Amino acid sequence: MAVLDWPACPIRLILPRSRVVLSPRQLFKRLSGRLTALFGRGLVLSMSSILLGGVLLMLLGLWLTNAAAPTTLTITSGPPGSVFQKTAVRYQQILAREGVKVKILPSDGSLDNLHRLLDRRQTVDVGFVLGGEVANADTKSLMSLGSISYQPLMVFYRGAVRPLLSDFKGQRLEIGEAGSGTHNLALALLKLNGITPGDGTVLLDTVAGNAVKALLDNQVDALFVMGDSTSTDLLRQLLHTPDIHLFNFAQADAYARRVSYLNKLTLPRGGLDLGKDIPETDTQLIGPTVELIAREGLHPALSDLLLEAAREVHGKPGLFKKAGEFPVLAEHEIRLSPDAHRYYASGKSWLYRTFPFWLAGLVARALAVILPLVLLLIPALKVAPAIYRWRIQSGINRWYRVLFDIEREAVAQRTVPGKQQELLHRLAHVDATVSKIVVPAAFGDLLYELRGHIDFVRSRLQADAASADLPVPPDPAD
C-alpha cells in the first residue's frame, strides 16, 4: 500500500471578507457626517431645511389644489326624448370611455338650461342653449365652447296651404311651454308679422305631448315645435300624418337678415322619407344654432373632451349640415372660451393627447404644483451657499483689518525704536489665533489665503527689523 507524503508546509484557509450591510440610519449618519465635514454643519442644515420645506410645500399644494381634471360632469339637457336629451346621452357614452362620469339633468329646454347655468345654487357644469335666448341676462360667468348644430323651427298646421306666417293671425296657435326655446322664438316671429297677444290670436303653451294630440284632434290650428323641447318621435308622427302640413318659410332669407341669430335652412324633398316622398318639395326653414355653454372655470381637459365628443356627434353630415361643419367657433351673445380657442386652433393639449386621461390629470396636477416651487427652490439653493460663504468670509475678513493696521503702523513708525518688534509680537498673536479657526474643507481656501497674507506681512516686518538692526523675535512656526 503506497503512502502519500504530504509536504509539511502550513495550510492557510482564506475566507472571503464579509460585506458589512449598513442600515438606512447608519447610511444617513455617514452621509451627513461627510457632508458636514466638507461643507460645514450650518450649510448642510440650511440646505436640508430648504429642501424639506420645499417637499412639504409640494405635498401641501398637491393636497389642496384641484389642478387635476375632475372625473364628473353635470349636463343640463332637455325633456325626455328631445334632441337635447339624446345628445347629452351620446356625450355621456363618449366621455365614459375616458373615465368621466356624466350626470344628465332633464330640463324644460334651452331657456331653463340658461337659468340653471346662471344660478350658482344649481350644480351644473354645461348645457345646451339656443342662440337668441340670452336677452338681457348677465352672462359674464358663462363661456361658449362653440356652436354644435342648427335647431330648425317647425310649424305644423291643418287645412289649406299658408304661404306667410301672418296668415295664422286670429287662429289657435300652440307655441310651446314658457321657458322653452320654441316659446320665445315663436313670440318674436309672430311679433314681426304683426301678431301679438290680445289681437284675437289665441296663444297656447300646453305640454308638448298634449300639443301634438291637440293638433291631431283639431283643438289647435298650428303647432310651433323645436327639437330642444319636443320628442323627435312626435315630430316624426306629425310629418307622417295626412292633412298635417309643414310650413314653408318662403321669406327665410328675410328672417335670417332681420334676426341676427337665425339661419336659413333647407329640408330637401324626400329628406325625411324617400319612399313616401316626405316632404314633397324642398321646404325652407329657419332656426338658431345650438351653443354648448359652460360655466367659467370649467377645467381645460373637460373642455377638450366635450369638444372631442361634439366633433364625434355633430361632425357627420345631416339634413341641415355638411360633414365637418360643426362644432364651429362662432361667437354670439356669450363670449368664447379661451380653451375653446386653443382647441379649435391646435386640438387637445399635448399632455392629454399623449397620456390616458387619468394619468394626464395626475401629471397636470403635479406639474401645476411642483414647477412653481422648483422655480423658487433653485434660487434658494443657490443663495444658501453664497450666504454661508459670506458669513465665513466675514469672520475671516476682520483679521485683514488687523493686518492693515499693523502694516500702516509699521510704515508710519518705521523709525520708532522697538516698534517693529512690538508689531511682530502682535502679528504672532494674530497668527496663533487664526491657526485655531476651524472652517469646512470646502472653504479652506479662505483660511489658507489669510495665513499666506500673514506670512507676507511677517516677512516685511522681519526685513524692516533686520535693516534697522533690531532683534527679530522667533517665528512661532519654528
C-alpha positions as CSV (number, residue, x, y, z in Angstrom):
1,M,0.0,0.0,0.0
2,A,1.5,3.3,-1.1
3,V,1.9,6.1,1.5
4,L,1.5,9.7,0.3
5,D,4.0,12.0,1.8
6,W,2.3,15.5,2.0
7,P,4.6,18.5,2.4
8,A,5.0,19.8,5.9
9,C,4.2,23.4,4.9
10,P,1.3,25.0,6.8
11,I,-2.1,25.4,5.0
12,R,-3.8,28.8,5.3
13,L,-7.5,29.0,4.8
14,I,-8.5,32.3,3.2
15,L,-12.1,33.2,3.8
16,P,-13.9,35.9,1.8
17,R,-14.4,39.2,3.7
18,S,-17.9,39.6,4.8
19,R,-19.6,42.7,3.4
20,V,-21.0,45.0,6.1
21,V,-24.5,46.0,5.4
22,L,-25.4,49.3,6.8
23,S,-28.9,50.2,8.0
24,P,-30.6,53.3,6.5
25,R,-30.0,55.2,9.7
26,Q,-26.2,54.3,9.6
27,L,-26.1,55.4,5.9
28,F,-27.8,58.7,6.7
29,K,-25.4,59.3,9.6
30,R,-22.3,58.5,7.5
31,L,-23.6,60.7,4.6
32,S,-24.4,63.6,6.9
33,G,-21.1,63.3,8.6
34,R,-19.2,63.6,5.3
35,L,-21.3,66.5,4.1
36,T,-20.8,68.3,7.4
37,A,-17.0,67.8,7.2
38,L,-16.9,69.1,3.7
39,F,-19.4,72.0,3.8
40,G,-20.0,72.7,7.5
41,R,-22.9,72.0,9.7
42,G,-24.6,75.3,9.1
43,L,-24.7,75.0,5.3
44,V,-25.9,71.3,5.5
45,L,-28.7,72.3,7.9
46,S,-29.7,75.3,5.7
47,M,-29.8,73.3,2.5
48,S,-31.7,70.4,4.3
49,S,-34.2,72.9,5.7
50,I,-34.8,74.4,2.3
51,L,-35.3,71.0,0.6
52,L,-37.5,69.7,3.4
53,G,-39.6,72.9,3.3
54,G,-40.0,72.6,-0.4
55,V,-41.1,69.0,-0.3
56,L,-43.7,69.8,2.4
57,L,-45.0,72.7,0.4
58,M,-45.3,70.4,-2.7
59,L,-47.2,67.8,-0.7
60,L,-49.5,70.5,0.8
61,G,-50.0,72.0,-2.7
62,L,-50.9,68.6,-4.1
63,W,-53.4,68.1,-1.3
64,L,-55.0,71.5,-1.5
65,T,-55.1,72.2,-5.3
66,N,-57.5,70.9,-7.8
67,A,-55.3,71.1,-10.9
68,A,-56.2,67.5,-11.9
69,A,-59.2,67.3,-14.2
70,P,-62.4,66.3,-12.4
71,T,-63.9,62.9,-13.3
72,T,-67.5,64.0,-13.0
73,L,-69.6,66.4,-15.1
74,T,-73.2,67.6,-15.0
75,I,-75.1,68.5,-18.2
76,T,-78.5,70.2,-18.2
77,S,-80.2,68.8,-21.3
78,G,-83.9,68.9,-22.2
79,P,-87.2,67.0,-21.8
80,P,-87.0,63.2,-22.2
81,G,-86.9,62.2,-25.8
82,S,-85.8,65.6,-27.1
83,V,-82.8,66.2,-29.3
84,F,-81.0,67.9,-26.4
85,Q,-81.6,64.9,-24.1
86,K,-80.5,62.4,-26.8
87,T,-77.3,64.5,-27.5
88,A,-76.5,64.5,-23.8
89,V,-76.8,60.7,-23.7
90,R,-74.3,60.4,-26.5
91,Y,-71.9,62.8,-24.8
92,Q,-72.3,60.6,-21.7
93,Q,-71.3,57.5,-23.6
94,I,-68.2,59.1,-25.2
95,L,-66.9,60.7,-22.0
96,A,-67.4,57.4,-20.2
97,R,-64.6,55.9,-22.4
98,E,-62.2,58.4,-20.8
99,G,-63.3,57.6,-17.3
100,V,-65.5,60.7,-16.9
101,K,-68.9,60.2,-15.3
102,V,-71.6,62.4,-16.8
103,K,-74.8,63.2,-14.9
104,I,-77.7,64.3,-17.1
105,L,-80.3,66.7,-15.7
106,P,-83.6,66.8,-17.6
107,S,-84.9,70.4,-18.2
108,D,-87.7,72.3,-19.9
109,G,-85.4,73.3,-22.7
110,S,-82.9,75.9,-23.7
111,L,-84.1,78.8,-21.5
112,D,-84.3,76.5,-18.5
113,N,-80.7,75.4,-19.2
114,L,-79.5,79.0,-19.3
115,H,-81.2,79.8,-16.0
116,R,-79.6,76.8,-14.4
117,L,-76.2,77.8,-15.6
118,L,-76.6,81.3,-14.3
119,D,-77.8,80.1,-10.9
120,R,-74.8,79.3,-8.7
121,R,-77.0,77.3,-6.4
122,Q,-77.5,74.7,-9.2
123,T,-74.9,72.0,-9.6
124,V,-74.4,72.3,-13.3
125,D,-71.3,72.5,-15.5
126,V,-72.5,72.7,-19.1
127,G,-75.8,72.9,-21.0
128,F,-77.3,73.4,-24.5
129,V,-78.6,76.9,-25.2
130,L,-80.2,78.3,-28.3
131,G,-78.9,81.5,-29.9
132,G,-81.1,84.4,-29.0
133,E,-82.0,83.2,-25.5
134,V,-79.7,85.5,-23.6
135,A,-81.7,88.7,-24.0
136,N,-80.7,91.0,-21.0
137,A,-79.2,88.2,-18.8
138,D,-75.8,88.8,-17.3
139,T,-73.6,86.1,-18.8
140,K,-70.2,87.2,-17.5
141,S,-69.9,83.9,-15.6
142,L,-70.5,81.8,-18.7
143,M,-68.4,80.7,-21.7
144,S,-69.3,79.3,-25.1
145,L,-67.4,76.3,-26.3
146,G,-68.8,76.9,-29.8
147,S,-71.9,76.2,-31.9
148,I,-72.7,72.5,-32.3
149,S,-75.7,72.3,-34.6
150,Y,-78.7,74.0,-36.2
151,Q,-82.1,73.8,-34.4
152,P,-84.8,74.3,-37.0
153,L,-88.2,75.7,-36.1
154,M,-91.0,73.7,-37.5
155,V,-94.6,74.9,-37.8
156,F,-97.2,72.2,-38.4
157,Y,-100.8,73.2,-39.4
158,R,-104.0,71.8,-40.7
159,G,-106.1,72.9,-43.7
160,A,-105.2,75.0,-46.7
161,V,-101.6,75.9,-47.5
162,R,-100.5,79.2,-45.9
163,P,-97.6,81.0,-47.6
164,L,-97.0,83.6,-44.9
165,L,-96.7,83.4,-41.1
166,S,-99.1,86.4,-40.9
167,D,-101.8,84.1,-42.3
168,F,-102.1,82.5,-38.8
169,K,-103.4,85.7,-37.3
170,G,-106.6,85.1,-35.3
171,Q,-106.1,81.3,-35.1
172,R,-105.3,79.0,-32.2
173,L,-101.5,78.6,-32.0
174,E,-99.6,76.3,-29.8
175,I,-96.2,78.0,-29.2
176,G,-94.6,75.7,-26.7
177,E,-94.1,75.8,-23.0
178,A,-92.9,79.0,-21.4
179,G,-89.2,78.7,-20.8
180,S,-88.5,76.7,-24.0
181,G,-86.6,78.0,-27.0
182,T,-89.7,77.4,-29.1
183,H,-91.9,79.7,-27.0
184,N,-89.5,82.7,-27.1
185,L,-88.7,82.3,-30.8
186,A,-92.4,81.9,-31.8
187,L,-93.3,85.1,-29.9
188,A,-90.5,87.0,-31.7
189,L,-91.5,85.8,-35.1
190,L,-95.2,86.4,-34.6
191,K,-94.5,89.9,-33.4
192,L,-92.5,90.6,-36.6
193,N,-95.7,89.5,-38.5
194,G,-98.0,91.8,-36.5
195,I,-99.4,89.0,-34.3
196,T,-99.5,89.9,-30.6
197,P,-101.4,88.6,-27.6
198,G,-104.8,90.2,-27.4
199,D,-105.4,90.7,-31.2
200,G,-107.8,87.8,-31.5
201,T,-105.0,85.2,-31.8
202,V,-105.1,82.5,-29.1
203,L,-101.5,81.6,-27.9
204,L,-101.4,78.3,-26.0
205,D,-98.5,76.8,-24.1
206,T,-99.6,73.3,-23.2
207,V,-97.3,70.3,-22.6
208,A,-95.6,69.1,-25.8
209,G,-97.2,65.7,-25.9
210,N,-100.7,67.1,-25.4
211,A,-100.0,69.8,-28.0
212,V,-99.4,67.2,-30.7
213,K,-102.6,65.4,-29.7
214,A,-104.4,68.7,-29.7
215,L,-103.3,69.4,-33.3
216,L,-104.3,65.9,-34.4
217,D,-107.7,66.3,-32.7
218,N,-108.2,69.7,-34.3
219,Q,-108.1,71.5,-31.0
220,V,-105.4,73.9,-32.2
221,D,-104.8,75.2,-35.8
222,A,-101.0,75.4,-35.8
223,L,-98.1,74.0,-33.7
224,F,-94.7,75.6,-33.3
225,V,-92.0,73.0,-32.2
226,M,-88.3,72.6,-31.9
227,G,-86.1,69.7,-31.0
228,D,-84.9,71.3,-27.8
229,S,-88.2,70.7,-26.1
230,T,-90.1,68.2,-28.2
231,S,-89.6,64.4,-28.7
232,T,-88.3,63.5,-32.2
233,D,-90.8,60.7,-32.2
234,L,-93.6,63.2,-32.0
235,L,-92.1,65.2,-34.8
236,R,-91.9,62.1,-37.0
237,Q,-95.5,61.3,-36.2
238,L,-96.6,64.7,-37.4
239,L,-94.6,64.5,-40.6
240,H,-96.3,61.2,-41.5
241,T,-99.8,62.3,-40.6
242,P,-102.1,63.2,-43.6
243,D,-103.7,66.7,-43.8
244,I,-100.9,68.0,-41.5
245,H,-98.6,70.4,-43.4
246,L,-95.1,71.6,-42.6
247,F,-95.0,75.4,-43.0
248,N,-92.6,76.6,-45.7
249,F,-90.8,79.8,-44.7
250,A,-90.7,81.4,-48.1
251,Q,-89.3,84.5,-46.5
252,A,-86.4,82.6,-44.9
253,D,-83.8,84.9,-46.3
254,A,-85.5,88.0,-44.9
255,Y,-85.9,86.4,-41.4
256,A,-82.2,85.5,-41.4
257,R,-81.3,89.1,-42.1
258,R,-83.8,90.7,-39.7
259,V,-82.9,88.4,-36.8
260,S,-79.1,88.0,-36.3
261,Y,-79.2,84.6,-34.6
262,L,-81.4,82.9,-37.2
263,N,-80.2,80.8,-40.1
264,K,-81.9,79.8,-43.4
265,L,-82.2,76.0,-43.6
266,T,-83.4,73.8,-46.4
267,L,-85.2,70.5,-45.9
268,P,-84.7,68.7,-49.2
269,R,-87.5,66.9,-50.9
270,G,-87.7,63.3,-49.7
271,G,-85.2,64.2,-46.9
272,L,-87.3,62.5,-44.2
273,D,-88.7,59.6,-46.2
274,L,-87.6,58.9,-49.7
275,G,-90.2,56.1,-50.2
276,K,-93.2,58.3,-49.2
277,D,-91.6,61.4,-50.6
278,I,-91.7,63.4,-47.4
279,P,-91.6,66.3,-47.8
280,E,-93.0,66.5,-51.3
281,T,-91.0,69.7,-52.1
282,D,-87.9,71.5,-50.9
283,T,-89.0,73.2,-47.7
284,Q,-87.4,76.4,-46.4
285,L,-87.0,76.6,-42.6
286,I,-85.3,78.9,-40.2
287,G,-83.6,78.3,-36.9
288,P,-80.9,79.4,-34.5
289,T,-77.7,77.5,-33.7
290,V,-77.3,75.4,-30.6
291,E,-74.3,76.5,-28.4
292,L,-72.5,74.4,-25.9
293,I,-72.4,76.7,-22.8
294,A,-70.2,76.1,-19.8
295,R,-69.6,77.9,-16.6
296,E,-66.4,79.9,-16.2
297,G,-63.7,77.8,-14.6
298,L,-64.5,74.6,-16.5
299,H,-61.3,72.5,-16.4
300,P,-59.4,72.7,-19.8
301,A,-59.2,68.9,-20.0
302,L,-63.0,68.6,-19.7
303,S,-63.5,71.3,-22.3
304,D,-61.3,69.3,-24.7
305,L,-63.2,66.2,-24.0
306,L,-66.6,67.9,-24.6
307,L,-65.4,69.3,-27.9
308,E,-64.0,65.9,-28.9
309,A,-67.4,64.5,-28.2
310,A,-69.1,67.3,-30.1
311,R,-66.9,66.5,-33.1
312,E,-67.8,62.9,-33.0
313,V,-71.5,63.5,-32.5
314,H,-72.1,66.6,-34.7
315,G,-69.2,66.3,-37.3
316,K,-71.1,64.0,-39.5
317,P,-73.3,65.2,-42.4
318,G,-77.1,65.6,-41.8
319,L,-80.2,67.1,-43.3
320,F,-79.2,70.7,-42.4
321,K,-75.4,70.5,-42.3
322,K,-72.3,69.4,-44.2
323,A,-69.6,67.0,-42.9
324,G,-67.3,68.8,-40.5
325,E,-69.5,71.9,-40.4
326,F,-69.9,71.5,-36.6
327,P,-68.7,72.2,-34.0
328,V,-67.6,75.6,-35.1
329,L,-66.0,78.6,-33.2
330,A,-68.7,81.2,-33.7
331,E,-69.3,84.0,-31.1
332,H,-72.9,85.1,-30.5
333,E,-74.2,86.6,-27.2
334,I,-71.9,84.7,-24.9
335,R,-68.1,85.1,-25.1
336,L,-66.0,82.3,-26.4
337,S,-63.9,80.2,-24.0
338,P,-60.1,80.7,-24.3
339,D,-59.7,76.9,-24.0
340,A,-62.1,76.5,-26.9
341,H,-60.0,79.0,-29.0
342,R,-56.9,76.8,-28.3
343,Y,-58.7,73.6,-29.1
344,Y,-60.0,74.8,-32.4
345,A,-56.5,76.1,-33.3
346,S,-54.4,73.2,-32.2
347,G,-56.6,70.4,-30.8
348,K,-56.2,68.8,-27.4
349,S,-53.3,69.8,-25.2
350,W,-50.1,67.7,-25.6
351,L,-50.5,66.1,-22.1
352,Y,-54.0,64.8,-22.7
353,R,-53.2,63.9,-26.3
354,T,-50.2,61.8,-25.2
355,F,-51.3,60.1,-22.0
356,P,-54.5,58.4,-20.8
357,F,-57.0,60.9,-19.3
358,W,-56.5,59.8,-15.7
359,L,-52.7,59.8,-15.9
360,A,-52.6,63.1,-17.7
361,G,-54.7,64.5,-14.9
362,L,-52.2,63.4,-12.3
363,V,-49.3,64.7,-14.2
364,A,-51.0,68.0,-14.8
365,R,-51.8,68.3,-11.1
366,A,-48.2,67.5,-10.1
367,L,-46.7,69.9,-12.7
368,A,-49.1,72.7,-11.6
369,V,-47.7,72.5,-8.0
370,I,-44.1,71.3,-8.5
371,L,-42.9,73.6,-11.3
372,P,-43.6,76.9,-9.4
373,L,-42.0,75.5,-6.3
374,V,-38.9,74.2,-8.2
375,L,-38.5,77.7,-9.7
376,L,-38.4,79.1,-6.2
377,L,-36.2,76.4,-4.8
378,I,-33.4,76.7,-7.4
379,P,-32.6,80.3,-6.5
380,A,-32.9,79.4,-2.8
381,L,-30.5,76.5,-3.1
382,K,-28.1,78.8,-5.0
383,V,-28.3,81.6,-2.5
384,A,-27.8,79.5,0.6
385,P,-24.2,78.5,-0.1
386,A,-23.4,82.1,-1.1
387,I,-24.8,83.4,2.2
388,Y,-22.9,80.7,4.2
389,R,-19.7,81.5,2.4
390,W,-20.3,85.2,3.0
391,R,-20.7,84.5,6.7
392,I,-17.4,82.6,6.9
393,Q,-15.6,85.2,4.8
394,S,-16.9,88.0,7.1
395,G,-15.3,86.2,10.1
396,I,-12.0,85.9,8.2
397,N,-12.1,89.4,6.7
398,R,-12.0,91.0,10.1
399,W,-8.4,89.7,10.6
400,Y,-7.5,91.6,7.4
401,R,-8.4,94.8,9.1
402,V,-5.9,93.9,11.9
403,L,-3.2,93.2,9.2
404,F,-3.9,96.5,7.6
405,D,-3.5,98.3,10.9
406,I,-0.2,96.5,11.6
407,E,1.2,97.5,8.1
408,R,0.1,101.1,8.5
409,E,1.8,101.4,11.9
410,A,5.0,99.7,10.5
411,V,5.2,102.3,7.7
412,A,4.2,105.3,9.8
413,Q,6.5,104.5,12.8
414,R,9.4,102.8,10.9
415,T,12.0,104.9,12.8
416,V,10.5,104.4,16.3
417,P,12.8,102.2,18.3
418,G,11.2,98.8,19.3
419,K,8.1,99.4,17.2
420,Q,8.9,96.7,14.6
421,Q,9.5,94.2,17.4
422,E,6.1,95.1,19.0
423,L,4.3,94.7,15.7
424,L,5.9,91.3,15.2
425,H,4.7,90.2,18.6
426,R,1.2,91.3,17.7
427,L,1.4,89.5,14.4
428,A,2.5,86.3,16.1
429,H,-0.6,86.6,18.4
430,V,-2.8,87.0,15.3
431,D,-1.2,84.0,13.6
432,A,-1.8,81.8,16.7
433,T,-5.4,82.9,16.9
434,V,-6.1,82.3,13.2
435,S,-4.5,78.9,13.4
436,K,-7.3,77.8,15.8
437,I,-10.1,78.8,13.4
438,V,-12.0,75.8,12.1
439,V,-13.7,76.1,8.7
440,P,-15.3,73.4,6.5
441,A,-13.0,71.9,3.9
442,A,-14.9,73.5,1.1
443,F,-14.0,76.9,2.4
444,G,-10.4,76.1,3.3
445,D,-9.1,78.3,0.5
446,L,-10.2,81.4,2.5
447,L,-8.3,80.4,5.6
448,Y,-5.1,79.4,3.8
449,E,-5.3,82.7,1.8
450,L,-5.4,84.6,5.1
451,R,-2.4,82.7,6.6
452,G,-0.4,83.3,3.4
453,H,-1.0,87.0,3.8
454,I,0.0,86.9,7.5
455,D,3.3,85.3,6.4
456,F,3.7,88.0,3.8
457,V,3.3,90.8,6.4
458,R,5.6,89.0,8.8
459,S,8.4,88.8,6.1
460,R,8.1,92.5,5.5
461,L,8.3,93.3,9.2
462,Q,11.3,91.0,9.6
463,A,13.0,92.7,6.7
464,D,12.4,96.1,8.2
465,A,13.6,94.9,11.6
466,A,16.8,93.5,10.1
467,S,17.5,96.7,8.2
468,A,17.2,98.6,11.4
469,D,19.5,96.1,13.3
470,L,16.8,95.3,15.7
471,P,16.5,91.9,17.4
472,V,13.9,89.7,15.5
473,P,11.5,87.6,17.6
474,P,11.5,83.9,16.8
475,D,8.9,82.7,14.2
476,P,6.0,80.9,16.0
477,A,6.2,78.2,13.3
478,D,9.8,77.3,14.3
